[in-house]
Amino acid sequence: MDGTCAPSPYRGRLAPSPTGYLHLGHARTFWTAQQRARQHGGTMILRNEDLDGARCRPEFVAAMLEDLKWFGLEWSEGPDCGGSCGPYHQSERVAMYRAALDRLRETRLVYPCCCSRKDVQHAASAPHAEDGEPLYPGTCRPPSPAAQAASRVCWRFLVREGEVVEFVDGQRGPQRFVAGRDFGDFPVWRTDDLPSYQLAVVVDDAAMGITEVVRGEDLLLSTARQLLLYRALALAPPAFLHCPLVRDTHGERLAKRHDALSLRALRAAGADPVALRTGGAA
């Protein structure tokens, strides 16, 4: 995991998850990512983030590839065309994530936790972070005999209370978050024996040599968590640029339940992808 898989002056990525049809918000963020890569004469990678086995479906993977190409997106490495940094399906990269977990366990930067998400949400002392994640109240912080004895646990990253995490975002400028106030101990390994989003993307972006991550501004706080993982795993972090979210007529950010604004529906309705890229009416 040295991040030198395929050296390039600029390496960006598209990282959709096939849990439904991609919507216009995804596509515009991906378009920004592609424009950034072109401006820098760089390389674009497509990664299929298919770790959610309960919701990821083959038909969504096929639709993802078709709809991204219809929108005008291009990549030179990915699940459909291969490349030197494969495999490009996260479900085929689990051994890499497990090696990262082992490294974190060896350095005692993670600990087992038997609390369910519902337990954390119901904890009276657990406020919520800006991104809606409940702050973990520390129930299983070591030493915890209950967690050590449990047969079904997740693994949480142990944050240092009061530690300041700072970075300069390419869109939003200087960012500052405080561990223990803005976010708490967070999962890196789930109870279903798969990595969390936070760990998987750090391992993949480093291994694929990504130099800049372009994504939605709803993941700003995730960047603070991920920067701690980069440091813990002795990996060089990429630059980050978080795009404004696309919202519907009621001001609600788009989600995959917004079927009318899915790329599949817009395509079927005869929408012009060129107009959609630049903010034109659907």
ChimeraX attribute file (.defattr): number of C-alpha atoms within 10 A of each C-alpha:
attribute: neighborCount
match mode: 1-to-1
recipient: residues
	/A:1	17
	/A:2	13
	/A:3	20
	/A:4	13
	/A:5	15
	/A:6	14
	/A:7	13
	/A:8	14
	/A:9	11
	/A:10	18
	/A:11	23
	/A:12	28
	/A:13	26
	/A:14	26
	/A:15	20
	/A:16	21
	/A:17	21
	/A:18	24
	/A:19	21
	/A:20	20
	/A:21	25
	/A:22	26
	/A:23	23
	/A:24	26
	/A:25	23
	/A:26	23
	/A:27	24
	/A:28	22
	/A:29	22
	/A:30	25
	/A:31	21
	/A:32	17
	/A:33	23
	/A:34	23
	/A:35	16
	/A:36	20
	/A:37	20
	/A:38	14
	/A:39	10
	/A:40	11
	/A:41	13
	/A:42	16
	/A:43	23
	/A:44	24
	/A:45	22
	/A:46	23
	/A:47	24
	/A:48	20
	/A:49	21
	/A:50	22
	/A:51	22
	/A:52	16
	/A:53	11
	/A:54	8
	/A:55	12
	/A:56	16
	/A:57	15
	/A:58	11
	/A:59	12
	/A:60	17
	/A:61	21
	/A:62	12
	/A:63	17
	/A:64	22
	/A:65	17
	/A:66	13
	/A:67	22
	/A:68	20
	/A:69	12
	/A:70	16
	/A:71	20
	/A:72	13
	/A:73	18
	/A:74	16
	/A:75	17
	/A:76	12
	/A:77	20
	/A:78	21
	/A:79	16
	/A:80	13
	/A:81	10
	/A:82	14
	/A:83	14
	/A:84	11
	/A:85	17
	/A:86	18
	/A:87	16
	/A:88	25
	/A:89	16
	/A:90	21
	/A:91	15
	/A:92	12
	/A:93	16
	/A:94	16
	/A:95	10
	/A:96	17
	/A:97	22
	/A:98	17
	/A:99	13
	/A:100	22
	/A:101	21
	/A:102	13
	/A:103	15
	/A:104	19
	/A:105	15
	/A:106	10
	/A:107	11
	/A:108	11
	/A:109	16
	/A:110	25
	/A:111	23
	/A:112	25
	/A:113	25
	/A:114	20
	/A:115	18
	/A:116	12
	/A:117	11
	/A:118	9
	/A:119	14
	/A:120	19
	/A:121	17
	/A:122	12
	/A:123	14
	/A:124	9
	/A:125	13
	/A:126	17
	/A:127	20
	/A:128	16
	/A:129	16
	/A:130	12
	/A:131	14
	/A:132	10
	/A:133	18
	/A:134	22
	/A:135	22
	/A:136	26
	/A:137	18
	/A:138	16
	/A:139	15
	/A:140	18
	/A:141	17
	/A:142	14
	/A:143	10
	/A:144	15
	/A:145	10
	/A:146	14
	/A:147	21
	/A:148	16
	/A:149	11
	/A:150	11
	/A:151	9
	/A:152	15
	/A:153	20
	/A:154	23
	/A:155	25
	/A:156	22
	/A:157	24
	/A:158	19
	/A:159	18
	/A:160	12
	/A:161	13
	/A:162	12
	/A:163	12
	/A:164	14
	/A:165	16
	/A:166	14
	/A:167	15
	/A:168	13
	/A:169	18
	/A:170	15
	/A:171	13
	/A:172	14
	/A:173	10
	/A:174	10
	/A:175	14
	/A:176	12
	/A:177	19
	/A:178	17
	/A:179	20
	/A:180	18
	/A:181	15
	/A:182	20
	/A:183	25
	/A:184	26
	/A:185	22
	/A:186	20
	/A:187	22
	/A:188	23
	/A:189	25
	/A:190	16
	/A:191	18
	/A:192	9
	/A:193	13
	/A:194	19
	/A:195	23
	/A:196	20
	/A:197	17
	/A:198	18
	/A:199	22
	/A:200	23
	/A:201	17
	/A:202	26
	/A:203	23
	/A:204	21
	/A:205	23
	/A:206	20
	/A:207	19
	/A:208	25
	/A:209	24
	/A:210	28
	/A:211	23
	/A:212	20
	/A:213	21
	/A:214	24
	/A:215	23
	/A:216	18
	/A:217	18
	/A:218	15
	/A:219	12
	/A:220	20
	/A:221	19
	/A:222	14
	/A:223	22
	/A:224	21
	/A:225	22
	/A:226	19
	/A:227	20
	/A:228	18
	/A:229	22
	/A:230	17
	/A:231	11
	/A:232	15
	/A:233	18
	/A:234	11
	/A:235	18
	/A:236	17
	/A:237	22
	/A:238	19
	/A:239	14
	/A:240	19
	/A:241	22
	/A:242	21
	/A:243	23
	/A:244	16
	/A:245	17
	/A:246	19
	/A:247	13
	/A:248	13
	/A:249	6
	/A:250	6
	/A:251	8
	/A:252	10
	/A:253	14
	/A:254	18
	/A:255	19
	/A:256	16
	/A:257	12
	/A:258	15
	/A:259	16
	/A:260	14
	/A:261	20
	/A:262	23
	/A:263	28
	/A:264	20
	/A:265	17
	/A:266	19
	/A:267	16
	/A:268	9
	/A:269	11
	/A:270	9
	/A:271	15
	/A:272	15
	/A:273	18
	/A:274	12
	/A:275	11
	/A:276	17
	/A:277	18
	/A:278	10
	/A:279	12
	/A:280	11
	/A:281	9
	/A:282	16
